[in-house]
Amino acid sequence: MKYVYILECIAEPDRHYTGVTDDLKTRLKAHNSGKVSHTAKFKPWRLRTYIGFSDANSAIEFEKYLKSHSGRAFAQKRL
């Protein structure tokens, strides 16, 4: 199972990060411990939402969509 997730910065609630992983708990710990360079300076993070996919390709495509302009608008409004 692959998970597409959206994190929200606790200090700056308007700041988000979107990613894909096999293990949500471990990945969130990595973000909050500073092991992920893209999120290290904005920690701590909390999980805003996640969606599970049985197909890895679908998860990767959905993550790419959420990182697009229209995908960010969709996530902000619907997720």
mmCIF file as gemmi writes it, N, C-alpha and C atoms, coordinates in Angstrom:
data_model
loop_
_atom_site.group_PDB
_atom_site.id
_atom_site.type_symbol
_atom_site.label_atom_id
_atom_site.label_alt_id
_atom_site.label_comp_id
_atom_site.label_asym_id
_atom_site.label_entity_id
_atom_site.label_seq_id
_atom_site.pdbx_PDB_ins_code
_atom_site.Cartn_x
_atom_site.Cartn_y
_atom_site.Cartn_z
_atom_site.occupancy
_atom_site.B_iso_or_equiv
_atom_site.pdbx_formal_charge
_atom_site.auth_seq_id
_atom_site.auth_asym_id
_atom_site.pdbx_PDB_model_num
ATOM 1 N N . MET Axp A 1 ? 0.855 -1.183 0 1 0 ? 1 A 1
ATOM 2 C CA . MET Axp A 1 ? 0 0 0 1 0 ? 1 A 1
ATOM 3 C C . MET Axp A 1 ? 0.894 1.237 0 1 0 ? 1 A 1
ATOM 4 N N . LYS Axp A 2 ? 0.576 2.163 -0.875 1 0 ? 2 A 1
ATOM 5 C CA . LYS Axp A 2 ? 1.255 3.461 -0.949 1 0 ? 2 A 1
ATOM 6 C C . LYS Axp A 2 ? 0.305 4.528 -0.435 1 0 ? 2 A 1
ATOM 7 N N . TYR Axp A 3 ? 0.865 5.484 0.271 1 0 ? 3 A 1
ATOM 8 C CA . TYR Axp A 3 ? 0.076 6.583 0.833 1 0 ? 3 A 1
ATOM 9 C C . TYR Axp A 3 ? 0.568 7.908 0.27 1 0 ? 3 A 1
ATOM 10 N N . VAL Axp A 4 ? -0.343 8.712 -0.219 1 0 ? 4 A 1
ATOM 11 C CA . VAL Axp A 4 ? -0.061 10.095 -0.572 1 0 ? 4 A 1
ATOM 12 C C . VAL Axp A 4 ? -0.515 10.909 0.632 1 0 ? 4 A 1
ATOM 13 N N . TYR Axp A 5 ? 0.374 11.772 1.11 1 0 ? 5 A 1
ATOM 14 C CA . TYR Axp A 5 ? 0.057 12.501 2.347 1 0 ? 5 A 1
ATOM 15 C C . TYR Axp A 5 ? 0.325 13.987 2.181 1 0 ? 5 A 1
ATOM 16 N N . ILE Axp A 6 ? -0.362 14.753 2.988 1 0 ? 6 A 1
ATOM 17 C CA . ILE Axp A 6 ? -0.143 16.2 3.044 1 0 ? 6 A 1
ATOM 18 C C . ILE Axp A 6 ? 0.172 16.541 4.484 1 0 ? 6 A 1
ATOM 19 N N . LEU Axp A 7 ? 1.315 17.187 4.676 1 0 ? 7 A 1
ATOM 20 C CA . LEU Axp A 7 ? 1.711 17.654 6 1 0 ? 7 A 1
ATOM 21 C C . LEU Axp A 7 ? 1.427 19.139 6.106 1 0 ? 7 A 1
ATOM 22 N N . GLU Axp A 8 ? 1.178 19.561 7.341 1 0 ? 8 A 1
ATOM 23 C CA . GLU Axp A 8 ? 0.939 20.974 7.628 1 0 ? 8 A 1
ATOM 24 C C . GLU Axp A 8 ? 1.944 21.411 8.681 1 0 ? 8 A 1
ATOM 25 N N . CYS Axp A 9 ? 2.602 22.533 8.435 1 0 ? 9 A 1
ATOM 26 C CA . CYS Axp A 9 ? 3.553 23.077 9.396 1 0 ? 9 A 1
ATOM 27 C C . CYS Axp A 9 ? 2.774 23.615 10.601 1 0 ? 9 A 1
ATOM 28 N N . ILE Axp A 10 ? 3.156 23.217 11.789 1 0 ? 10 A 1
ATOM 29 C CA . ILE Axp A 10 ? 2.442 23.661 12.994 1 0 ? 10 A 1
ATOM 30 C C . ILE Axp A 10 ? 2.649 25.155 13.229 1 0 ? 10 A 1
ATOM 31 N N . ALA Axp A 11 ? 3.858 25.648 13 1 0 ? 11 A 1
ATOM 32 C CA . ALA Axp A 11 ? 4.154 27.068 13.231 1 0 ? 11 A 1
ATOM 33 C C . ALA Axp A 11 ? 3.552 27.974 12.161 1 0 ? 11 A 1
ATOM 34 N N . GLU Axp A 12 ? 3.449 27.469 10.925 1 0 ? 12 A 1
ATOM 35 C CA . GLU Axp A 12 ? 2.903 28.237 9.812 1 0 ? 12 A 1
ATOM 36 C C . GLU Axp A 12 ? 1.844 27.389 9.111 1 0 ? 12 A 1
ATOM 37 N N . PRO Axp A 13 ? 0.596 27.416 9.572 1 0 ? 13 A 1
ATOM 38 C CA . PRO Axp A 13 ? -0.443 26.532 9.026 1 0 ? 13 A 1
ATOM 39 C C . PRO Axp A 13 ? -0.7 26.663 7.525 1 0 ? 13 A 1
ATOM 40 N N . ASP Axp A 14 ? -0.24 27.742 6.89 1 0 ? 14 A 1
ATOM 41 C CA . ASP Axp A 14 ? -0.416 27.889 5.447 1 0 ? 14 A 1
ATOM 42 C C . ASP Axp A 14 ? 0.664 27.165 4.653 1 0 ? 14 A 1
ATOM 43 N N . ARG Axp A 15 ? 1.663 26.624 5.338 1 0 ? 15 A 1
ATOM 44 C CA . ARG Axp A 15 ? 2.756 25.909 4.676 1 0 ? 15 A 1
ATOM 45 C C . ARG Axp A 15 ? 2.462 24.413 4.689 1 0 ? 15 A 1
ATOM 46 N N . HIS Axp A 16 ? 2.522 23.791 3.503 1 0 ? 16 A 1
ATOM 47 C CA . HIS Axp A 16 ? 2.206 22.37 3.369 1 0 ? 16 A 1
ATOM 48 C C . HIS Axp A 16 ? 3.296 21.643 2.605 1 0 ? 16 A 1
ATOM 49 N N . TYR Axp A 17 ? 3.341 20.339 2.784 1 0 ? 17 A 1
ATOM 50 C CA . TYR Axp A 17 ? 4.252 19.479 2.044 1 0 ? 17 A 1
ATOM 51 C C . TYR Axp A 17 ? 3.474 18.244 1.612 1 0 ? 17 A 1
ATOM 52 N N . THR Axp A 18 ? 3.639 17.852 0.363 1 0 ? 18 A 1
ATOM 53 C CA . THR Axp A 18 ? 2.967 16.673 -0.177 1 0 ? 18 A 1
ATOM 54 C C . THR Axp A 18 ? 4.009 15.635 -0.547 1 0 ? 18 A 1
ATOM 55 N N . GLY Axp A 19 ? 3.742 14.381 -0.173 1 0 ? 19 A 1
ATOM 56 C CA . GLY Axp A 19 ? 4.678 13.31 -0.491 1 0 ? 19 A 1
ATOM 57 C C . GLY Axp A 19 ? 3.972 11.976 -0.629 1 0 ? 19 A 1
ATOM 58 N N . VAL Axp A 20 ? 4.759 10.93 -0.9 1 0 ? 20 A 1
ATOM 59 C CA . VAL Axp A 20 ? 4.246 9.568 -1.023 1 0 ? 20 A 1
ATOM 60 C C . VAL Axp A 20 ? 5.177 8.643 -0.247 1 0 ? 20 A 1
ATOM 61 N N . THR Axp A 21 ? 4.605 7.64 0.422 1 0 ? 21 A 1
ATOM 62 C CA . THR Axp A 21 ? 5.393 6.74 1.252 1 0 ? 21 A 1
ATOM 63 C C . THR Axp A 21 ? 4.684 5.4 1.424 1 0 ? 21 A 1
ATOM 64 N N . ASP Axp A 22 ? 5.438 4.429 1.917 1 0 ? 22 A 1
ATOM 65 C CA . ASP Axp A 22 ? 4.877 3.132 2.291 1 0 ? 22 A 1
ATOM 66 C C . ASP Axp A 22 ? 4.506 3.096 3.772 1 0 ? 22 A 1
ATOM 67 N N . ASP Axp A 23 ? 5.154 3.955 4.575 1 0 ? 23 A 1
ATOM 68 C CA . ASP Axp A 23 ? 5.005 3.923 6.034 1 0 ? 23 A 1
ATOM 69 C C . ASP Axp A 23 ? 4.824 5.345 6.562 1 0 ? 23 A 1
ATOM 70 N N . LEU Axp A 24 ? 3.593 5.709 6.866 1 0 ? 24 A 1
ATOM 71 C CA . LEU Axp A 24 ? 3.292 7.084 7.298 1 0 ? 24 A 1
ATOM 72 C C . LEU Axp A 24 ? 3.972 7.469 8.606 1 0 ? 24 A 1
ATOM 73 N N . LYS Axp A 25 ? 3.924 6.6 9.596 1 0 ? 25 A 1
ATOM 74 C CA . LYS Axp A 25 ? 4.497 6.936 10.911 1 0 ? 25 A 1
ATOM 75 C C . LYS Axp A 25 ? 5.993 7.202 10.816 1 0 ? 25 A 1
ATOM 76 N N . THR Axp A 26 ? 6.7 6.325 10.125 1 0 ? 26 A 1
ATOM 77 C CA . THR Axp A 26 ? 8.149 6.486 9.989 1 0 ? 26 A 1
ATOM 78 C C . THR Axp A 26 ? 8.473 7.745 9.191 1 0 ? 26 A 1
ATOM 79 N N . ARG Axp A 27 ? 7.719 8 8.146 1 0 ? 27 A 1
ATOM 80 C CA . ARG Axp A 27 ? 7.974 9.173 7.307 1 0 ? 27 A 1
ATOM 81 C C . ARG Axp A 27 ? 7.711 10.47 8.07 1 0 ? 27 A 1
ATOM 82 N N . LEU Axp A 28 ? 6.646 10.522 8.86 1 0 ? 28 A 1
ATOM 83 C CA . LEU Axp A 28 ? 6.372 11.717 9.662 1 0 ? 28 A 1
ATOM 84 C C . LEU Axp A 28 ? 7.486 11.952 10.674 1 0 ? 28 A 1
ATOM 85 N N . LYS Axp A 29 ? 7.976 10.885 11.291 1 0 ? 29 A 1
ATOM 86 C CA . LYS Axp A 29 ? 9.103 11.014 12.224 1 0 ? 29 A 1
ATOM 87 C C . LYS Axp A 29 ? 10.334 11.567 11.515 1 0 ? 29 A 1
ATOM 88 N N . ALA Axp A 30 ? 10.578 11.114 10.286 1 0 ? 30 A 1
ATOM 89 C CA . ALA Axp A 30 ? 11.725 11.611 9.518 1 0 ? 30 A 1
ATOM 90 C C . ALA Axp A 30 ? 11.578 13.108 9.231 1 0 ? 30 A 1
ATOM 91 N N . HIS Axp A 31 ? 10.387 13.54 8.877 1 0 ? 31 A 1
ATOM 92 C CA . HIS Axp A 31 ? 10.153 14.966 8.628 1 0 ? 31 A 1
ATOM 93 C C . HIS Axp A 31 ? 10.381 15.773 9.902 1 0 ? 31 A 1
ATOM 94 N N . ASN Axp A 32 ? 9.876 15.305 11.017 1 0 ? 32 A 1
ATOM 95 C CA . ASN Axp A 32 ? 9.971 16.058 12.261 1 0 ? 32 A 1
ATOM 96 C C . ASN Axp A 32 ? 11.34 15.98 12.927 1 0 ? 32 A 1
ATOM 97 N N . SER Axp A 33 ? 12.163 15.029 12.537 1 0 ? 33 A 1
ATOM 98 C CA . SER Axp A 33 ? 13.515 14.942 13.103 1 0 ? 33 A 1
ATOM 99 C C . SER Axp A 33 ? 14.53 15.69 12.239 1 0 ? 33 A 1
ATOM 100 N N . GLY Axp A 34 ? 14.102 16.259 11.129 1 0 ? 34 A 1
ATOM 101 C CA . GLY Axp A 34 ? 14.987 17.035 10.278 1 0 ? 34 A 1
ATOM 102 C C . GLY Axp A 34 ? 15.747 16.216 9.254 1 0 ? 34 A 1
ATOM 103 N N . LYS Axp A 35 ? 15.38 14.973 9.046 1 0 ? 35 A 1
ATOM 104 C CA . LYS Axp A 35 ? 16.081 14.108 8.096 1 0 ? 35 A 1
ATOM 105 C C . LYS Axp A 35 ? 15.681 14.355 6.646 1 0 ? 35 A 1
ATOM 106 N N . VAL Axp A 36 ? 14.63 15.12 6.429 1 0 ? 36 A 1
ATOM 107 C CA . VAL Axp A 36 ? 14.173 15.442 5.07 1 0 ? 36 A 1
ATOM 108 C C . VAL Axp A 36 ? 14.541 16.902 4.805 1 0 ? 36 A 1
ATOM 109 N N . SER Axp A 37 ? 15.445 17.113 3.863 1 0 ? 37 A 1
ATOM 110 C CA . SER Axp A 37 ? 15.984 18.459 3.643 1 0 ? 37 A 1
ATOM 111 C C . SER Axp A 37 ? 14.918 19.488 3.263 1 0 ? 37 A 1
ATOM 112 N N . HIS Axp A 38 ? 13.887 19.087 2.531 1 0 ? 38 A 1
ATOM 113 C CA . HIS Axp A 38 ? 12.855 20.036 2.094 1 0 ? 38 A 1
ATOM 114 C C . HIS Axp A 38 ? 11.97 20.528 3.223 1 0 ? 38 A 1
ATOM 115 N N . THR Axp A 39 ? 11.906 19.795 4.318 1 0 ? 39 A 1
ATOM 116 C CA . THR Axp A 39 ? 11.012 20.177 5.408 1 0 ? 39 A 1
ATOM 117 C C . THR Axp A 39 ? 11.741 20.487 6.706 1 0 ? 39 A 1
ATOM 118 N N . ALA Axp A 40 ? 13.042 20.322 6.74 1 0 ? 40 A 1
ATOM 119 C CA . ALA Axp A 40 ? 13.804 20.43 7.986 1 0 ? 40 A 1
ATOM 120 C C . ALA Axp A 40 ? 13.67 21.789 8.669 1 0 ? 40 A 1
ATOM 121 N N . LYS Axp A 41 ? 13.699 22.858 7.904 1 0 ? 41 A 1
ATOM 122 C CA . LYS Axp A 41 ? 13.683 24.173 8.564 1 0 ? 41 A 1
ATOM 123 C C . LYS Axp A 41 ? 12.294 24.654 8.954 1 0 ? 41 A 1
ATOM 124 N N . PHE Axp A 42 ? 11.261 23.902 8.618 1 0 ? 42 A 1
ATOM 125 C CA . PHE Axp A 42 ? 9.899 24.308 8.961 1 0 ? 42 A 1
ATOM 126 C C . PHE Axp A 42 ? 9.236 23.368 9.966 1 0 ? 42 A 1
ATOM 127 N N . LYS Axp A 43 ? 10.002 22.496 10.601 1 0 ? 43 A 1
ATOM 128 C CA . LYS Axp A 43 ? 9.418 21.542 11.549 1 0 ? 43 A 1
ATOM 129 C C . LYS Axp A 43 ? 8.949 22.259 12.798 1 0 ? 43 A 1
ATOM 130 N N . PRO Axp A 44 ? 8.034 21.748 13.547 1 0 ? 44 A 1
ATOM 131 C CA . PRO Axp A 44 ? 7.403 20.443 13.432 1 0 ? 44 A 1
ATOM 132 C C . PRO Axp A 44 ? 6.225 20.446 12.45 1 0 ? 44 A 1
ATOM 133 N N . TRP Axp A 45 ? 5.912 19.251 11.977 1 0 ? 45 A 1
ATOM 134 C CA . TRP Axp A 45 ? 4.834 19.022 11.03 1 0 ? 45 A 1
ATOM 135 C C . TRP Axp A 45 ? 3.78 18.12 11.648 1 0 ? 45 A 1
ATOM 136 N N . ARG Axp A 46 ? 2.544 18.261 11.173 1 0 ? 46 A 1
ATOM 137 C CA . ARG Axp A 46 ? 1.49 17.323 11.558 1 0 ? 46 A 1
ATOM 138 C C . ARG Axp A 46 ? 0.832 16.818 10.277 1 0 ? 46 A 1
ATOM 139 N N . LEU Axp A 47 ? 0.288 15.634 10.37 1 0 ? 47 A 1
ATOM 140 C CA . LEU Axp A 47 ? -0.373 15.022 9.225 1 0 ? 47 A 1
ATOM 141 C C . LEU Axp A 47 ? -1.72 15.702 9.024 1 0 ? 47 A 1
ATOM 142 N N . ARG Axp A 48 ? -1.906 16.299 7.86 1 0 ? 48 A 1
ATOM 143 C CA . ARG Axp A 48 ? -3.182 16.959 7.557 1 0 ? 48 A 1
ATOM 144 C C . ARG Axp A 48 ? -4.167 15.944 6.984 1 0 ? 48 A 1
ATOM 145 N N . THR Axp A 49 ? -3.707 15.154 5.998 1 0 ? 49 A 1
ATOM 146 C CA . THR Axp A 49 ? -4.554 14.128 5.397 1 0 ? 49 A 1
ATOM 147 C C . THR Axp A 49 ? -3.694 13.116 4.67 1 0 ? 49 A 1
ATOM 148 N N . TYR Axp A 50 ? -4.248 11.949 4.429 1 0 ? 50 A 1
ATOM 149 C CA . TYR Axp A 50 ? -3.559 10.946 3.621 1 0 ? 50 A 1
ATOM 150 C C . TYR Axp A 50 ? -4.588 10.092 2.896 1 0 ? 50 A 1
ATOM 151 N N . ILE Axp A 51 ? -4.145 9.527 1.779 1 0 ? 51 A 1
ATOM 152 C CA . ILE Axp A 51 ? -5.002 8.674 0.96 1 0 ? 51 A 1
ATOM 153 C C . ILE Axp A 51 ? -4.185 7.446 0.596 1 0 ? 51 A 1
ATOM 154 N N . GLY Axp A 52 ? -4.764 6.259 0.791 1 0 ? 52 A 1
ATOM 155 C CA . GLY Axp A 52 ? -4.082 5.012 0.486 1 0 ? 52 A 1
ATOM 156 C C . GLY Axp A 52 ? -4.398 4.528 -0.922 1 0 ? 52 A 1
ATOM 157 N N . PHE Axp A 53 ? -3.386 3.987 -1.586 1 0 ? 53 A 1
ATOM 158 C CA . PHE Axp A 53 ? -3.525 3.435 -2.934 1 0 ? 53 A 1
ATOM 159 C C . PHE Axp A 53 ? -2.949 2.033 -2.958 1 0 ? 53 A 1
ATOM 160 N N . SER Axp A 54 ? -3.653 1.106 -3.574 1 0 ? 54 A 1
ATOM 161 C CA . SER Axp A 54 ? -3.121 -0.241 -3.723 1 0 ? 54 A 1
ATOM 162 C C . SER Axp A 54 ? -2.171 -0.314 -4.913 1 0 ? 54 A 1
ATOM 163 N N . ASP Axp A 55 ? -2.255 0.649 -5.826 1 0 ? 55 A 1
ATOM 164 C CA . ASP Axp A 55 ? -1.407 0.701 -7.009 1 0 ? 55 A 1
ATOM 165 C C . ASP Axp A 55 ? -0.388 1.828 -6.857 1 0 ? 55 A 1
ATOM 166 N N . ALA Axp A 56 ? 0.897 1.496 -6.884 1 0 ? 56 A 1
ATOM 167 C CA . ALA Axp A 56 ? 1.951 2.487 -6.679 1 0 ? 56 A 1
ATOM 168 C C . ALA Axp A 56 ? 1.946 3.562 -7.759 1 0 ? 56 A 1
ATOM 169 N N . ASN Axp A 57 ? 1.687 3.19 -8.998 1 0 ? 57 A 1
ATOM 170 C CA . ASN Axp A 57 ? 1.668 4.185 -10.084 1 0 ? 57 A 1
ATOM 171 C C . ASN Axp A 57 ? 0.559 5.214 -9.894 1 0 ? 57 A 1
ATOM 172 N N . SER Axp A 58 ? -0.59 4.768 -9.423 1 0 ? 58 A 1
ATOM 173 C CA . SER Axp A 58 ? -1.694 5.701 -9.16 1 0 ? 58 A 1
ATOM 174 C C . SER Axp A 58 ? -1.319 6.673 -8.053 1 0 ? 58 A 1
ATOM 175 N N . ALA Axp A 59 ? -0.648 6.185 -7.031 1 0 ? 59 A 1
ATOM 176 C CA . ALA Axp A 59 ? -0.218 7.044 -5.924 1 0 ? 59 A 1
ATOM 177 C C . ALA Axp A 59 ? 0.757 8.108 -6.417 1 0 ? 59 A 1
ATOM 178 N N . ILE Axp A 60 ? 1.717 7.707 -7.224 1 0 ? 60 A 1
ATOM 179 C CA . ILE Axp A 60 ? 2.715 8.649 -7.739 1 0 ? 60 A 1
ATOM 180 C C . ILE Axp A 60 ? 2.064 9.686 -8.65 1 0 ? 60 A 1
ATOM 181 N N . GLU Axp A 61 ? 1.14 9.264 -9.486 1 0 ? 61 A 1
ATOM 182 C CA . GLU Axp A 61 ? 0.436 10.203 -10.362 1 0 ? 61 A 1
ATOM 183 C C . GLU Axp A 61 ? -0.415 11.186 -9.556 1 0 ? 61 A 1
ATOM 184 N N . PHE Axp A 62 ? -1.063 10.706 -8.505 1 0 ? 62 A 1
ATOM 185 C CA . PHE Axp A 62 ? -1.885 11.595 -7.677 1 0 ? 62 A 1
ATOM 186 C C . PHE Axp A 62 ? -1.005 12.59 -6.927 1 0 ? 62 A 1
ATOM 187 N N . GLU Axp A 63 ? 0.148 12.142 -6.443 1 0 ? 63 A 1
ATOM 188 C CA . GLU Axp A 63 ? 1.081 13.06 -5.784 1 0 ? 63 A 1
ATOM 189 C C . GLU Axp A 63 ? 1.525 14.148 -6.762 1 0 ? 63 A 1
ATOM 190 N N . LYS Axp A 64 ? 1.866 13.773 -7.982 1 0 ? 64 A 1
ATOM 191 C CA . LYS Axp A 64 ? 2.26 14.757 -8.996 1 0 ? 64 A 1
ATOM 192 C C . LYS Axp A 64 ? 1.129 15.755 -9.246 1 0 ? 64 A 1
ATOM 193 N N . TYR Axp A 65 ? -0.093 15.255 -9.316 1 0 ? 65 A 1
ATOM 194 C CA . TYR Axp A 65 ? -1.246 16.142 -9.516 1 0 ? 65 A 1
ATOM 195 C C . TYR Axp A 65 ? -1.379 17.125 -8.353 1 0 ? 65 A 1
ATOM 196 N N . LEU Axp A 66 ? -1.253 16.632 -7.116 1 0 ? 66 A 1
ATOM 197 C CA . LEU Axp A 66 ? -1.402 17.511 -5.958 1 0 ? 66 A 1
ATOM 198 C C . LEU Axp A 66 ? -0.318 18.583 -5.9 1 0 ? 66 A 1
ATOM 199 N N . LYS Axp A 67 ? 0.807 18.343 -6.532 1 0 ? 67 A 1
ATOM 200 C CA . LYS Axp A 67 ? 1.89 19.32 -6.558 1 0 ? 67 A 1
ATOM 201 C C . LYS Axp A 67 ? 1.734 20.324 -7.698 1 0 ? 67 A 1
ATOM 202 N N . SER Axp A 68 ? 0.76 20.11 -8.569 1 0 ? 68 A 1
ATOM 203 C CA . SER Axp A 68 ? 0.498 21.057 -9.654 1 0 ? 68 A 1
ATOM 204 C C . SER Axp A 68 ? -0.361 22.202 -9.127 1 0 ? 68 A 1
ATOM 205 N N . HIS Axp A 69 ? -0.493 23.245 -9.926 1 0 ? 69 A 1
ATOM 206 C CA . HIS Axp A 69 ? -1.297 24.403 -9.509 1 0 ? 69 A 1
ATOM 207 C C . HIS Axp A 69 ? -2.751 24.009 -9.236 1 0 ? 69 A 1
ATOM 208 N N . SER Axp A 70 ? -3.355 23.285 -10.162 1 0 ? 70 A 1
ATOM 209 C CA . SER Axp A 70 ? -4.757 22.895 -9.972 1 0 ? 70 A 1
ATOM 210 C C . SER Axp A 70 ? -4.891 21.873 -8.842 1 0 ? 70 A 1
ATOM 211 N N . GLY Axp A 71 ? -3.893 21.022 -8.658 1 0 ? 71 A 1
ATOM 212 C CA . GLY Axp A 71 ? -3.913 20.048 -7.576 1 0 ? 71 A 1
ATOM 213 C C . GLY Axp A 71 ? -3.826 20.704 -6.209 1 0 ? 71 A 1
ATOM 214 N N . ARG Axp A 72 ? -3.003 21.761 -6.092 1 0 ? 72 A 1
ATOM 215 C CA . ARG Axp A 72 ? -2.917 22.496 -4.811 1 0 ? 72 A 1
ATOM 216 C C . ARG Axp A 72 ? -4.257 23.146 -4.494 1 0 ? 72 A 1
ATOM 217 N N . ALA Axp A 73 ? -4.905 23.713 -5.514 1 0 ? 73 A 1
ATOM 218 C CA . ALA Axp A 73 ? -6.221 24.328 -5.308 1 0 ? 73 A 1
ATOM 219 C C . ALA Axp A 73 ? -7.239 23.273 -4.878 1 0 ? 73 A 1
ATOM 220 N N . PHE Axp A 74 ? -7.213 22.102 -5.528 1 0 ? 74 A 1
ATOM 221 C CA . PHE Axp A 74 ? -8.108 21.008 -5.164 1 0 ? 74 A 1
ATOM 222 C C . PHE Axp A 74 ? -7.872 20.581 -3.708 1 0 ? 74 A 1
ATOM 223 N N . ALA Axp A 75 ? -6.616 20.391 -3.333 1 0 ? 75 A 1
ATOM 224 C CA . ALA Axp A 75 ? -6.291 19.949 -1.972 1 0 ? 75 A 1
ATOM 225 C C . ALA Axp A 75 ? -6.741 20.976 -0.931 1 0 ? 75 A 1
ATOM 226 N N . GLN Axp A 76 ? -6.523 22.242 -1.227 1 0 ? 76 A 1
ATOM 227 C CA . GLN Axp A 76 ? -6.914 23.282 -0.287 1 0 ? 76 A 1
ATOM 228 C C . GLN Axp A 76 ? -8.413 23.318 -0.089 1 0 ? 76 A 1
ATOM 229 N N . LYS Axp A 77 ? -9.155 23.101 -1.155 1 0 ? 77 A 1
ATOM 230 C CA . LYS Axp A 77 ? -10.615 23.172 -1.076 1 0 ? 77 A 1
ATOM 231 C C . LYS Axp A 77 ? -11.252 21.879 -0.572 1 0 ? 77 A 1
ATOM 232 N N . ARG Axp A 78 ? -10.724 20.726 -0.992 1 0 ? 78 A 1
ATOM 233 C CA . ARG Axp A 78 ? -11.376 19.443 -0.735 1 0 ? 78 A 1
ATOM 234 C C . ARG Axp A 78 ? -10.716 18.571 0.317 1 0 ? 78 A 1
ATOM 235 N N . LEU Axp A 79 ? -9.423 18.743 0.527 1 0 ? 79 A 1
ATOM 236 C CA . LEU Axp A 79 ? -8.734 17.875 1.475 1 0 ? 79 A 1
ATOM 237 C C . LEU Axp A 79 ? -8.355 18.647 2.708 1 0 ? 79 A 1
